[in-house]
Amino acid sequence: MSYPTFEDVEEGMKVLVELKNDRGTGKLTEGIVEEKISTDDSDPSGIIVDIGNTRIGRVREILNYDFIDKNNSDPVISIEPNQGIKNRTKVIKLLSESEDFIYLLVGYWKYTHFEILTEALENNDSVTEIKIMSILPLMKDGSLDQKEFEKIEIYGKLFKEDMKKRIKKTSVNLKFLTEKKVGGELHARFYFTKNKARNFIDLGILQRNQREDICRVDKNGNFEKKLNDDFYKYWNQSNTIGIFGDEKLLLQKRLDELEHNRLEQLKKENKRTKK
């Protein structure tokens, strides 16, 4: 059997260890790695670690790839390159622990991301409100990606109906930032739930070869300020428009206006080139 290597194991990880006194019994002990004792990259018997209280043994399995700060109930969640399934599991676990509401501000919301939310909320009856804010799905030429947009509408409607059937009839709203200047100034991504604000990621990162950390950003008791400054400030703008209900017509009107402006700009550029 191949056990985790020295490189796989980090201090702060939750692991299963075969303690020295339990060798050969099959008994495994769960703990947090305080120190790596082994120095070799790999050991066929498993690398040796200290999990505290003079408990030393060999790592048999990593239970949690997040680094756990014992003095912090909200550890940093590390999204690692080439760890697609593990990364997805970490994000789903984070969202599954939401209380009362989920507010997300992301750069790109795709139709497949509704599946992640569905899985996260499968056994969570606490969340009664979901708000998602994203920029529009655009093609390289600046035009709307119609296929992606239509799929977002279809999957969004199905997700909204599914959430409505829940015990607490969870409400769902998805808005797009249609003002170019506003979209351009947004570089941060955020996730808000009851009394907690975290930076967040574009969920497409879960499948890409990128490294990101998700951590608390309201450590100084400034949750309300973060919520107002980094979410509601953009959510309440006139050109941030929803995809459901009465707002859908307003959104379509805005999309037509943006396409008209794009084509006009294109004409001007073509005229300039011909001169």
C-alpha positions in Angstrom: 0.0 0.0 0.0 1.2 3.5 -0.8 1.0 6.0 2.1 1.2 9.8 1.9 4.7 11.1 1.2 6.6 13.8 3.2 5.6 16.3 0.5 1.9 15.4 0.8 1.7 16.0 4.5 1.8 19.5 6.0 1.6 20.7 9.6 -2.0 21.6 10.4 -3.5 18.8 8.3 -6.0 16.4 9.8 -4.7 12.8 9.4 -5.1 9.2 10.5 -2.0 7.9 12.3 -0.9 4.5 13.4 0.7 5.4 16.8 3.8 3.7 17.9 2.1 1.8 20.7 -0.7 0.6 18.3 1.7 -0.8 15.7 0.3 -4.0 14.1 -3.1 -3.7 15.9 -4.9 -2.0 13.0 -6.0 0.8 15.3 -5.7 4.3 13.8 -5.9 7.7 15.7 -7.2 10.9 14.2 -5.2 14.1 14.9 -3.7 17.3 13.6 -0.1 17.2 12.5 2.0 19.4 14.8 5.4 18.4 13.5 6.9 16.2 10.8 9.5 13.9 12.3 10.6 12.1 9.1 13.0 13.7 6.8 13.0 11.4 3.9 10.6 12.2 1.0 8.8 8.9 1.3 8.8 5.9 3.6 7.1 2.6 2.6 5.8 2.3 6.2 4.4 5.9 6.2 6.1 9.1 7.3 6.4 9.8 11.1 4.6 12.8 12.6 3.8 14.2 16.0 0.1 14.9 16.6 0.5 16.4 20.0 0.6 15.1 23.6 3.7 13.0 22.8 1.6 11.0 20.3 4.0 10.0 17.5 3.1 7.6 14.7 3.0 7.0 11.0 0.5 8.7 8.7 -1.8 6.3 7.0 -4.3 8.7 5.5 -4.9 12.5 5.1 -8.5 13.3 6.2 -8.5 17.0 5.4 -6.3 18.9 3.0 -7.1 22.2 4.6 -4.5 23.6 7.0 -6.2 23.8 10.4 -5.3 26.6 12.8 -6.3 25.2 16.2 -7.0 28.7 17.5 -9.2 29.6 14.5 -12.6 28.1 13.9 -12.4 29.4 10.3 -9.2 28.0 8.7 -7.8 29.1 5.4 -9.1 26.8 2.6 -6.4 26.2 0.0 -7.4 25.5 -3.6 -4.5 23.6 -5.0 -3.4 23.0 -8.7 -4.3 19.7 -10.2 -6.6 18.8 -7.3 -10.0 19.2 -9.1 -12.2 16.8 -7.1 -10.5 17.7 -3.8 -10.9 21.4 -4.5 -14.6 20.9 -5.4 -15.2 19.0 -2.2 -13.6 21.8 -0.1 -15.8 24.5 -1.7 -19.0 22.4 -1.4 -18.2 21.7 2.3 -17.7 25.4 2.9 -21.0 26.4 1.3 -22.8 23.5 3.0 -22.0 25.1 6.4 -23.7 28.4 5.4 -26.3 29.8 7.8 -29.4 31.8 6.9 -28.2 33.1 3.6 -25.5 32.9 0.9 -24.4 36.0 -1.0 -21.8 35.5 -3.7 -20.0 38.1 -5.8 -18.0 36.3 -8.5 -16.4 37.3 -11.8 -18.0 34.6 -13.9 -21.1 32.6 -12.9 -21.6 29.6 -15.3 -24.7 27.4 -15.6 -22.7 24.4 -14.2 -22.1 26.3 -10.9 -25.8 25.8 -9.9 -24.9 22.1 -9.6 -22.3 23.0 -6.9 -24.8 25.0 -5.0 -27.4 22.2 -5.2 -24.9 19.7 -3.9 -23.8 22.0 -1.1 -27.3 22.7 0.1 -28.6 19.1 -0.2 -28.7 18.6 3.6 -28.8 22.3 4.7 -32.3 23.6 5.7 -30.9 26.8 7.3 -30.4 28.8 4.1 -33.5 30.8 3.2 -32.0 33.3 0.7 -29.4 33.1 -2.0 -28.1 36.1 -3.9 -25.5 35.7 -6.7 -23.9 38.7 -8.5 -21.7 38.3 -11.6 -20.5 40.1 -14.7 -22.2 39.1 -18.0 -20.9 36.1 -20.0 -19.2 37.8 -22.9 -17.4 36.6 -26.0 -13.9 37.8 -27.0 -15.5 40.5 -29.3 -17.5 41.9 -26.4 -20.8 40.4 -27.5 -23.0 38.3 -25.2 -22.3 34.6 -25.2 -25.9 33.7 -26.1 -25.5 29.9 -25.5 -24.0 30.3 -22.0 -26.6 33.0 -21.2 -29.5 30.8 -22.2 -28.1 27.9 -20.2 -27.7 30.1 -17.2 -31.4 31.1 -17.6 -32.6 27.5 -17.9 -30.5 26.0 -15.1 -31.1 29.1 -12.9 -34.9 28.7 -13.3 -34.7 25.0 -12.4 -32.5 25.7 -9.4 -34.8 28.5 -8.2 -37.8 26.2 -8.5 -36.0 23.4 -6.6 -35.0 25.8 -3.8 -38.6 27.0 -3.6 -39.8 23.5 -2.8 -37.6 23.3 0.3 -39.0 23.3 3.8 -38.1 27.0 4.2 -38.8 27.9 0.6 -35.4 29.4 -0.2 -35.5 32.5 -2.4 -33.0 32.8 -5.2 -31.9 35.8 -7.2 -29.1 36.2 -9.8 -28.1 39.6 -11.0 -25.6 40.7 -13.6 -23.3 43.8 -13.4 -24.0 45.4 -16.8 -22.1 48.6 -16.2 -18.7 48.2 -17.8 -17.0 50.6 -15.4 -18.4 48.8 -12.4 -17.4 45.4 -13.7 -13.9 46.7 -14.4 -13.3 48.0 -10.9 -14.2 44.6 -9.3 -11.2 42.4 -8.8 -12.1 40.8 -5.5 -14.6 37.9 -5.1 -16.7 37.5 -1.9 -18.8 35.0 -0.1 -21.1 36.2 2.7 -23.2 34.1 5.1 -24.5 34.8 8.7 -21.9 37.1 10.4 -19.1 35.8 8.2 -17.4 37.3 5.2 -14.8 35.5 3.1 -12.9 36.3 -0.1 -14.0 33.8 -2.7 -13.0 32.4 -6.1 -14.5 32.1 -9.6 -15.6 28.5 -9.5 -13.9 27.8 -12.8 -10.7 27.7 -10.9 -11.7 24.4 -9.4 -10.8 22.7 -12.7 -7.9 24.9 -13.7 -4.2 24.7 -12.7 -4.4 27.6 -10.3 -3.7 28.2 -6.6 -6.0 30.3 -4.4 -6.8 30.7 -0.7 -10.3 31.4 0.7 -10.2 33.0 4.1 -12.1 35.3 6.5 -11.9 39.0 5.6 -14.0 40.4 8.6 -11.7 39.6 11.5 -12.1 43.1 13.1 -15.8 42.8 13.5 -16.5 44.7 10.3 -18.9 42.2 8.8 -21.7 44.8 8.2 -19.2 47.2 6.6 -17.8 44.5 4.3 -21.4 43.4 3.3 -22.4 47.0 2.4 -19.1 48.0 0.8 -18.4 44.9 -1.2 -21.8 43.5 -2.0 -24.8 45.8 -1.5 -23.0 48.8 -3.1 -23.0 46.9 -6.4 -26.2 44.9 -5.9 -28.3 48.0 -5.5 -27.0 49.9 -8.6 -29.5 50.6 -11.3 -27.5 48.7 -14.0 -27.1 45.6 -11.8 -30.2 43.7 -13.1 -31.7 40.4 -12.2 -32.4 37.5 -14.6 -35.7 36.4 -13.0 -39.3 37.8 -12.7 -40.1 41.4 -13.6 -36.4 42.3 -14.0 -35.9 40.0 -16.9 -37.5 42.5 -19.4 -35.3 45.2 -18.0 -32.2 43.0 -18.4 -33.1 42.2 -22.0 -33.6 45.9 -22.8 -30.2 46.6 -21.2 -28.6 43.8 -23.3 -30.0 45.2 -26.5 -28.6 48.6 -25.5 -25.2 47.2 -24.9 -25.2 45.3 -28.2 -26.3 48.5 -30.0 -23.5 50.5 -28.4 -20.9 47.7 -29.2 -21.9 47.7 -32.9 -21.8 51.5 -33.1 -18.4 51.5 -31.6 -17.3 48.8 -34.1 -18.5 51.0 -37.0 -16.6 54.0 -35.7 -13.4 51.9 -35.4 -13.9 50.5 -39.0 -14.3 54.0 -40.4 -11.1 55.1 -38.6 -9.1 52.2 -40.1 -10.3 52.9 -43.6 -9.1 56.6 -43.4 
